[in-house]
Amino acid sequence: MAPAGTASDTLDRPHFIGIGGAGMSGVAKVLAMRGARVSGSDTKDSPIVGALRELGATVHIGHSAGNLADDATSVVVSSAIRDDNLELVTARERGIPVVHRSDALAALMDGSRPIAVAGTHGKTTTTSMLAVSLRTLGLDPSYVIGGDLDAPGSSALHGEGEIFVAEADESDRSFHKYAPEVAIILNVELDHHANYASMDEIYESYQTFVGRVRPGGTLVVSADHPGARELTARVGGRDGLRVLTYGADAGADVRVLAIEAHGLTSEVTVRLAESLGGAELTFTVSVPGRHYALNAVAALTAGAALDVPAAELAPALASYTGVKRRLQLKGTAAGVQVIDSYAHHPTEIAADLEAIRGGAGEGRVLVVFQPHLFSRTQELGTEMGEALALADASVVLDIYPAREDPVPGVTSALIIDAAARHGADVTAEHDRNAVPELIAGMAKPGDLVLTMGAGDVTDLGPEILARLQSPEN
C-alpha cells in the first residue's frame, strides 16, 4: 500500500479505486452529496455504480492509468487494493496523495456527533437500525453502512442532522482512525486471520479503538458476550469514558427482560437503568432472531447515550425491516422462499439458521453456502461445517477468494468433511452454474432456501427463483 495522505484537504476531487464496493461507494456518495467532484473505477458496472453516476460521479469500468483525471486531488483506496494496481501506481508516480477509505470516512465525521459500530458480527444490521430509526424520528443523520438498505446506493446518506452513524471495520484495524462520541462493541471473537494471530491481538486492537472515544464519550458494549465482557474488564476505569452495557445479564444498564419470537419478527422488553430514566419498554423488531433483537437493544442504548429519548427510539426501531444480504427475502417461487444471508463466520451461520428455523414452520431449511477467504476457511472450516449441520441440507461451493491467493490444501472439503462428521446432509458442488438445477430438484413447497456467504453467492438467488418458476420444475 502506498503511504496514505491526509484526508482533510484532498477530498475536493477524489478518485476511488474500486468505487462500487460496499464500503467505498458509501464514502463516495456522501462526498458527492457534499459537493465533491467524485470519480472512480471498478471492474464491472452495477446498480451501485449507476446510482453514483446519477449523483454526478464519473465512473470508469476497468482499471487504467488514464482513468485518473489531471486535476485529481487524491486517490482513495481500501485494503483490498493491491500495490500493483495501475491507477495506484500512477498516483504514486504523479505524487497524488493516497488516502485510505478509513481516513476519508474519518474526515467526513469531523464536526458531527459520530456513533461508530464495531464487533465481529452485526455491524451492518446495527448501523442500519440506527440510521433508519433516527431518520424516522426526523433527526436526519448522516450514515455510511456496509450494505444497501433497499435501493442500490442506499448504504449512505448525507443528512443535515448532527449525528453521523458509521460501521467501524476491525478487519484491517482501520477503525483506529475514528474518534466517535459513542462506540458500540457488539461482540469480540477471533476472525480476520490474515491480520490477527491471536485473541490478545484482537483485544489490543479493540482497546485502541475504545481509546479513540472522545473525552466524555460513551462505550456501549454487550454484557452477555464473553469476548465483550473481557474487553470491558480490560478498558474499565478509563477517565472520561462512560460505559453502558446491554443484554440479559442482571447488571446490564439496558437489561433485556424478554425476547418473544412472532414468526419473522420479535417483541423485545427491556428495563433501563435509573441513570437512563429507569423505564420498562416493549418494542417490535421487524426481523427474526435473538441476535437481531440484541442488535436493536444496542442501537437503543447508543441512542440513549446521545440523549435520544428511549421511549421514542424504541418504537422507531420497528421501521427497520432489513438490509440487503441480511436474511433478505429475494422472492418466492413454487411455494419455496429464497432468502439471502451474508453469514460467513460460524457464529453468524448458526445464528441465522436458528433465526430462520422459526419462520420455516414444517418446511425444511436448505442452504447454498460459499466459504469466504482461504485464511478464514483454514482456521474456522471445522466450525463452519458444524454450524451447517443446523440446516436440513446444504450445498457447499468452492471458496470465494476475494483478495487472497489460494492456500495449498485449503478447500471447501474442510467444511464438507466437518459437516458430515456432525451428521449433516451436505453436497459439494464445484460448478456454480449447476446450483439452480440442483436446488430445484431438492426444494419442495414450504421449504426455505438460503444463499449464504460474503461472496457472489448472492447472485444465485434470482437464478434459483427463475429455475423454480420454469415450466419443467
WOKA-V188058 format. One record per pair of residues at least 4 apart in sequence whose C-alpha atoms are under 6 Angstrom apart, sorted by the first residue. I is the first residue (numbers start at 1). J is the second residue. Records with the same first field share a line. If there is no record, write none. Layout:
BEGIN
I: J / J
END
This chain:
BEGIN
1: 83
4: 98 / 99
5: 97 / 98 / 99
7: 103 / 104
10: 73 / 74
12: 36
13: 36 / 37 / 38 / 72 / 73
14: 38 / 72 / 73 / 74 / 75
15: 39 / 40 / 75 / 76
16: 40 / 75 / 76
17: 40 / 41 / 77
18: 41 / 42
19: 24 / 25 / 40 / 41 / 42
20: 25 / 42 / 49
21: 25
22: 146 / 147
23: 146
26: 144 / 155 / 156
30: 157 / 158
31: 36
32: 36 / 38
38: 57
39: 57 / 58 / 59
40: 59
41: 59 / 60 / 61
42: 61 / 62
43: 61 / 62
44: 61
47: 152
48: 152 / 153
51: 153
52: 57
53: 57
64: 86 / 87
65: 86 / 87 / 90
74: 96 / 97 / 98
75: 98
76: 98 / 99 / 100 / 101
77: 100 / 101
78: 100 / 101
80: 403
91: 95 / 96
102: 174
106: 178
112: 162 / 163
113: 162 / 163 / 164 / 181
114: 163 / 164 / 165 / 180 / 181
115: 165 / 180 / 182 / 183
116: 166 / 167 / 168 / 180 / 183
117: 123 / 167 / 168 / 184
118: 123 / 168 / 184 / 185
119: 185 / 186 / 187 / 188
120: 187 / 188 / 189
124: 145 / 146
126: 295
129: 133 / 320
130: 134 / 299
132: 320
133: 316 / 317
134: 139
135: 139 / 140
139: 161
140: 159 / 160 / 161
141: 159 / 161 / 163 / 164
142: 157 / 158 / 159 / 164
143: 156 / 157 / 164 / 165 / 166
144: 155 / 156 / 166
145: 155 / 167
147: 155
148: 154 / 155 / 324
149: 154 / 155 / 323 / 324
168: 175
169: 175
170: 175
171: 192
176: 209
179: 212 / 213 / 214
180: 213
181: 213 / 214 / 217
182: 217 / 218 / 219
183: 219
184: 219 / 220 / 221
185: 221
186: 221 / 222
187: 225 / 228
188: 227 / 228
190: 199
193: 375
196: 201
213: 217
215: 240
216: 240 / 241
217: 241
218: 241 / 242 / 243
219: 243
220: 244 / 245
221: 245
222: 228 / 245 / 246 / 247
223: 229 / 245 / 246 / 247 / 252
224: 247
232: 236
244: 253
245: 252 / 253
246: 252 / 253 / 254 / 255
247: 252 / 255 / 256
248: 255 / 256
253: 272 / 273
254: 271 / 272
255: 270 / 271
256: 270
257: 269 / 270
258: 268 / 269
259: 267 / 268
260: 266 / 267
261: 266
262: 266
263: 359
264: 287 / 288 / 359
265: 285 / 286 / 287 / 288
266: 284 / 285
267: 283 / 284
268: 282 / 283
269: 281 / 282
270: 280 / 281
271: 279 / 280
272: 276 / 278 / 279
273: 278
274: 278
283: 314 / 315
284: 318
285: 318
286: 318 / 321
288: 355
289: 355
303: 308
304: 308 / 310
310: 314
324: 328
325: 340 / 341 / 342
326: 341 / 342
327: 339 / 340 / 341
328: 339 / 340
329: 339
330: 338 / 339
331: 337 / 338
332: 336 / 337
333: 465 / 468 / 469
335: 445 / 446
336: 445 / 446 / 447 / 448
337: 448
338: 449 / 450
339: 450
340: 450 / 451
341: 452
342: 452 / 453 / 454
343: 348 / 349 / 452 / 453
344: 453 / 454
346: 383 / 384 / 387
350: 387
363: 446 / 447
364: 392 / 447
365: 391 / 392 / 448
366: 392 / 393 / 394 / 449
367: 394 / 449 / 450
368: 394 / 395 / 396 / 451 / 452
369: 396 / 452 / 453
370: 396 / 397 / 453
371: 399
372: 399 / 400
373: 400 / 401
374: 378
376: 380
377: 381
378: 410
381: 414 / 415
382: 415 / 418
385: 415 / 418 / 419
386: 419
389: 419 / 424
393: 425 / 426
394: 426
395: 426 / 427 / 428
396: 428
397: 429 / 430
398: 412 / 430
400: 455
413: 417
419: 424
420: 424
436: 464
439: 443
440: 468
468: 473
END
